[in-house]
Amino acid sequence: MGGIPAHDASQAVYINTYQDSDGNKLLAEAEYVLTFDPNIPNAGFPPFDEKYHGFWSVTMYQSSDYDLVPGPKSYTINSYDPKYSLRKDDGSLTIYLQPHELEKPEKGVYWLQTPPPSAGGFYLILRVYVPGPEVSYTQTWLPPPIKRVQR
């Protein structure tokens, strides 16, 4: 855990990672994918209370200075912005983490721009505002794995 706690767990939960699903450091020059798949039990999208304007977001930061990636077209994706509302036919949402923009993304596929290779690495914060108890108390909800894309 890092930083100064600002919220009670019933208000917001921040999940940070510097690692991919294999335990390796997230590297700026590599490519990764994460998929929120509602068809996986205890996984999928983070549960939150829409009645109280809850939502989730994934935001990327540079490891070198802990700032947002400078000058990106996209550094955060969230559940409240209509431009991220489309889902794949199976209900999932996929996010590519890579330096270059997707040429022709299909429905339900989005992009977060990684920092320049000189930044070294990056980290992600998944924030869930007004989270369901699966996120805040029982912790039975599992964040999606960040998988390195092998090309």
ChimeraX attribute file (.defattr): number of C-alpha atoms within 10 A of each C-alpha:
attribute: neighborCount
match mode: 1-to-1
recipient: residues
	/A:1	7
	/A:2	6
	/A:3	5
	/A:4	6
	/A:5	10
	/A:6	9
	/A:7	11
	/A:8	10
	/A:9	18
	/A:10	16
	/A:11	16
	/A:12	21
	/A:13	23
	/A:14	20
	/A:15	14
	/A:16	16
	/A:17	15
	/A:18	16
	/A:19	18
	/A:20	18
	/A:21	15
	/A:22	10
	/A:23	10
	/A:24	10
	/A:25	15
	/A:26	25
	/A:27	24
	/A:28	23
	/A:29	16
	/A:30	16
	/A:31	20
	/A:32	22
	/A:33	20
	/A:34	18
	/A:35	19
	/A:36	19
	/A:37	18
	/A:38	15
	/A:39	12
	/A:40	12
	/A:41	10
	/A:42	16
	/A:43	17
	/A:44	19
	/A:45	22
	/A:46	24
	/A:47	21
	/A:48	23
	/A:49	14
	/A:50	13
	/A:51	7
	/A:52	10
	/A:53	10
	/A:54	18
	/A:55	20
	/A:56	21
	/A:57	17
	/A:58	19
	/A:59	18
	/A:60	24
	/A:61	21
	/A:62	21
	/A:63	20
	/A:64	13
	/A:65	10
	/A:66	11
	/A:67	11
	/A:68	18
	/A:69	22
	/A:70	13
	/A:71	9
	/A:72	14
	/A:73	11
	/A:74	15
	/A:75	20
	/A:76	18
	/A:77	19
	/A:78	17
	/A:79	16
	/A:80	14
	/A:81	10
	/A:82	8
	/A:83	10
	/A:84	15
	/A:85	12
	/A:86	15
	/A:87	17
	/A:88	13
	/A:89	9
	/A:90	10
	/A:91	14
	/A:92	19
	/A:93	22
	/A:94	19
	/A:95	18
	/A:96	24
	/A:97	26
	/A:98	21
	/A:99	18
	/A:100	12
	/A:101	17
	/A:102	14
	/A:103	6
	/A:104	7
	/A:105	11
	/A:106	12
	/A:107	15
	/A:108	18
	/A:109	19
	/A:110	21
	/A:111	21
	/A:112	25
	/A:113	23
	/A:114	32
	/A:115	27
	/A:116	17
	/A:117	13
	/A:118	9
	/A:119	16
	/A:120	15
	/A:121	21
	/A:122	26
	/A:123	22
	/A:124	20
	/A:125	17
	/A:126	20
	/A:127	19
	/A:128	28
	/A:129	25
	/A:130	24
	/A:131	23
	/A:132	23
	/A:133	16
	/A:134	16
	/A:135	24
	/A:136	22
	/A:137	13
	/A:138	9
	/A:139	11
	/A:140	13
	/A:141	19
	/A:142	15
	/A:143	17
	/A:144	18
	/A:145	15
	/A:146	21
	/A:147	18
	/A:148	19
	/A:149	12
	/A:150	7
	/A:151	5
